[in-house]
Amino acid sequence: MYAVILAGGIGTRLWPRSRQATPKQMLDLIRPGTTMLQDTCERIRPLVPPEQVYIVAAEFYRALVHEQLLDMPPRNFLGEPSGRGTAPAIGLAAIHIRQNDPDAVMMVLPADHIVQDVEAYQRALAAAAAHARAGYLVTLGIQPRGPETGYGYIERGRLLPRADGGVAYRVARFVEKPDRPTAERFLASGRFYWNGGIFVCRARDMLAEIERLLPELARALAEVETALASGDAKETIARVWPGVPNITIDYGVMERAEHVAVVPLDAGWSDVGTWSSLSEVLPSDAAGNVVLQGDHVALETFGTVVYSHRPERVIATIGLHDFVIVDTGDALLICPKERAQDVKKVVDILKQHGRSALL
């Protein structure tokens, strides 16, 4: 089995820690001394050896990735000249994997997720791989913890015959991010899962669907695949990449593919989309405060997330309820948890004002 880890994106809602030079997947946001990218690779080590792990990210991050993943062969970093969505990124990895093994199964994993129950996660991936060998494009469906409106949903259909002891269903449909009443109905039905963007399939099956559904992308990938044999793939990618469609794998392939299955996953998953989401997955004190780093002196403060770039720096709070405080030295973020999604708007304002040093 092979792994494709998607390490693109900047994670702007986790500004001011997550920035262009050091996006969230390259930071030790969750475990001190271990970045989210490193954690993702460690999590799958029992299933996939390091030499069969591919990282897809902007070419800009090549040196940083190699610095963090010392046991990964340099050739396994697949640099994109520019971000064009998850469909081109996955297609690029698939042609490399198919060249190594025409029947290879690959798992596609975002680099910036948290999984608390690693054994359950590994079991779900193994079950998904068994169904992938039967010809399915498989997605892991995250067991919902509430009527979340920030995720897309997957509705399950009929139960499939078991493979390697793993439960899987045909996918009835994918649903875009719903409003609250719709999400509540989904949760009450028991048939819906969150779409976490985790996929398992044979490389050749994914490429066949790309050829059928995204012919423009397929033509570009065919050029790159031909160039792999002659050793000038990097130049070919630089030439064709600006012209490939900017499209997600969900919209481009998974929502329209013919043989799609979902394997349920209940493993304490989070995509750590905002500062407030850290409260759901990290240990807190008796008042519900999460201190990532720093010396927090709290007076009547509850449910607040605190980070300081200096461990010895004292941050004193009085009468705060459900706030976020992030101090990186050159920037200080303070906001209510309920407004944590709006951090992206701050980044947009900084862009508009040319504050590139803070981006």
N, C-alpha and C positions, 0 to 999 in steps of 0.2 A: 504494500500500500504506500501511496505517496501523499504528501500534504502540500497544499498551496495556502500560504498565509498572506492575506491581503493587508499590507501595512501602509496603505495610502491614507490620505486625510490628515487634517490638522487638529481636529477636536476643538474648534473655536469656543464651544460653550464651557470649556475648562480653562479658558484664559483667566488669569495671566500666567499660569504655569505652562499650559500647552501653547506652543508657538510654532511658527514655520520651521525654525531651525531644530526644535525639539518638540515634536508633536506628542500627544498623550501616550501613544503606544511605545514611545521610546523613553518614557519616564517611569520612575518607581513610585507611581501614585498609590499603589495598594500595599506592596511589600517593600520595605526599605532595602535598598541594595539590589532589587530585582525588578527590571522593567516589565511592562505588560507584554511586550514582544517576547522577552525571555521566558516569562511565565507561560505564555501560549505554547512555546516550543517544549518546555518541560512537561506540560500537561499531556502531550501526545507522545512523549518519548517511548513508552511501552508499546505503542502501536506502529510508530514510524521512525526508522533510524535517521540520524541527522543528514546523511548523504542523500536522502530521499525527501528532504524538506526544501521547498522553493519559496522564496520571499518575493512578492511583487510590490514594488513601491517606486516612487519617483527616483530617477537616476541620482538626484541630489543627495539621497539618503544612503547611497552605496557604502561609503566609508563608515557611517554610524552603525549600520546594520552589521557589517563585518566585525566591528569593534565589540558589539554585543553578543554576536553568535560566532564564537571562535571555532567551533567544531563544524560549521557549515561550509561546504566547498564554495569558493568564490564564484564559480560558474552558476551556482544555484540562486544567485541574486539576479532577478529579472527587472532591469530598470526601464521605466517608462519615461519617454521624453516629456510627457504631460499626462495628467489624469484624464481618462476618457470614460470613466465609469467602470463598474465591476464586470460587465460582459467582455470588453476587450482584455482586461487584466486576466480573467479566468481563461479566456481563449488562448492568450499568450502562454500561460503556464501549461495548458493542455497539450499544445503542440510539442513543447519540450518533453513532456512526460510520455506522450505517445511515441516519440522517437526512441525513448529508452525501452519502453514496454508497450506494445500495441494493445494489450488487454488490461493495462494498469487501472486500478481503482484509485481515485484521488479524493481527498477530503479538502474542502475549501473553508477556511476559517478566518474570520476577522482577527486582527492582532490585538484588539483593544477591549476584550471582554473579560469578565470575571466569572469563574465557575467555582463554587464552594465545595460541591461533592464531585471530586475528580473521578472517582471510580464509576459513579453513575453516568458521567459524561463519556467515559471511555466505553462503557457497555453500550450506550446509545450509538456511538460512532461505529462500533463493531457490528451492531445490528444493521445499521444503515449500509455498511459496506457489503454485508451479505445480500441485501436487497438490490444494491447497485450491481452486483455480479449477475443478477437475474435480469438486468436491463433497465432498471428504474433510475430516474434522476430523483435522489432522495434529499429531502430537507428535514432538519431537526425542528420539531415544533415545541416551543418553550411553553411549559405549563403556566398559564397566567396566574399571577398573584392578585390581580384586581382588574377593574375595567379600564385599563390603560388606553389612552387615546393617542399616545406617541408612537405606537408600533403598528405595523401592518399585521393582519391575522391570516391564519390558514384554517380552512374548514376541512375536517376529515370526512372521508367517505367510507366505503366498505372496508372491513378488516381483510388484510392480505394473509395468505398462508405464512406461518412462522418460518424464519430463516435464522439459523444459529440461535434459536430461542428468543429472538427479538421481535417485539410487536411493531407492526407498521400498518398504515392505512393508505388506501388511494386518496389522493388529494381531490376534494370536491371543487374547491376554488380558493384563490387568493383574494384577500380583501384589503383595499387601501386603508390608511389610518381612519378609524371611525369616529363619530361624535360620541359623547358620553352615553346617551341612551342606547345607541347601537352596541357599544362595547359591553354595556350591562346585559343586554340580551344575549350577546355572544357568550359571556361568562356563564349565564344561567343555563344555556343549552348544553354545556359540557362537551361540545363538539369542536371548539375552536382553540387554537394555540397562537401564541405570539410568533411572528416571523423574525428569527434572530439572524438571518443571513448566513446560516451554516448549511453547507451542501456536501453530499457524497455521491459520486457517480464514476463510471468508467470514462476516462478521458475521451475515448473515441465516440461514446454516446453523446457527450456534451458537444463535441465538435460537429457531429452529425446534425444535432438540433440547431447549432449556430448556422450551419450551411443551409438548412431548410428555412430558418426563420430570419436570419440576419445575413443575407448573401453578400452585402457590401463588406461587412466585417470578415466573413469567411474568405473573400478574395484577398484581403490584406493579410490575413493569417497564413494563407497558402503561400504568399510571396515570402513571408518571414520563414516559414518552414522549409521552403526550398533553399533559402539563404543559409540556414543552419548547417547544411551539408558543406557549403563552400567557405564557411567561416566569416562571412561578412554580414551576419544577422543584425549586428548593432547598427550598421549604416542603413540597412533596409528598414529597420524599425523607425529610425529617425526620419526616414523619407515618407513612410506610409502612415505613421501614427497620427499626424494632424488631420488626416482625411477619414479616419475611422469614426463610426457613429459614437456619440457620447451617450451611452445607455446602460442601465442597470441589468444585471442578469435576471432579476425578478421580472421586470417588465419585458425584456427582450426575449427571454427563453422560458423561464419556469412557469409563468402564467399561461403560456401557449403550448407547452410541450405536451406530448401525448401520454407518456408513461411517467407519472410523477407520484411519489409516495412521501408520506410523512412519518417519521419516528418520533414519538413523544420524548421529551427531555424534562425531567424535574430534578435539577441539580444546583439550585441556588445561583441561577444565571443572572448577570446584569451586563448591560453594554456601557455602563458608567457614562451616560450621556451628559450629565450635568453634575455640578458640585453637590447638589441636594441628594442625588442618587447614592452618594457614598454612605449616607446614613443608613441605607437599607442593607448594606453588605459588610460594613466594617464595625468592629467593636465600639461600643459607646460607654460612657460612664453612667452613674446612677441617674443623672439628669438628662440622659440622652444626647450628650455632647460628644462629637467625634473630633479628637485632636490628632491631626495627621503629623504635625511637627510643631514644636514651640512650647513655651511654658504658659499654659492657660490658667489665669486666675479668674474664676467665675463667681459672680454674685447674682443670684436669682436669674441665672441664664440656663435655658433649656433647649434641647434639640438643635444645637448650633454646631456648624462645621468650622474648624479653625486650622489654618496652616500658616507657618512662618518659615521663610527661607533659612533662618538661623534658629537652631534648636534651643539656644539659650535666651532668645528674645521673649520678653514677657508681653503677653496680650491679655489685657484685663477687660472684661465685659460686665456690664451691669444692666440687668433687666431686659436682656435679649431673649426672644423666643423665636426659634426656627430661622436663624440667620446663617449666612455664609461670610466668612472673613478669610481672605487669602492675601498674604503679604509676600511678595517676591523680591523686595528690595527696591526695584525700580517702578513697581506698580502695586497698588492696594485696591482690592475689590471688597466691597461691602454691599450685601443685598439680602433681602428676604429670600428664603428658600423657594417660595412660590413664584419668584421672579427669576429663578436661576436660568431658565430658558432664554432670557433676554440678554444674557452675557454676550451672545453672538451679535446683538445690536450694538453693543459697545465696541466690539472689534470692527464692525462696519463703519462706525463713526471715526475710529482711529485711522482706518484706511482712507476715508474721505478727507481727513486732515493731514494726510501724508506722514503719519507718525510711524514710519516703517520700523524704527528701532524697537517699538513695543509689540510688533507683530511676529 
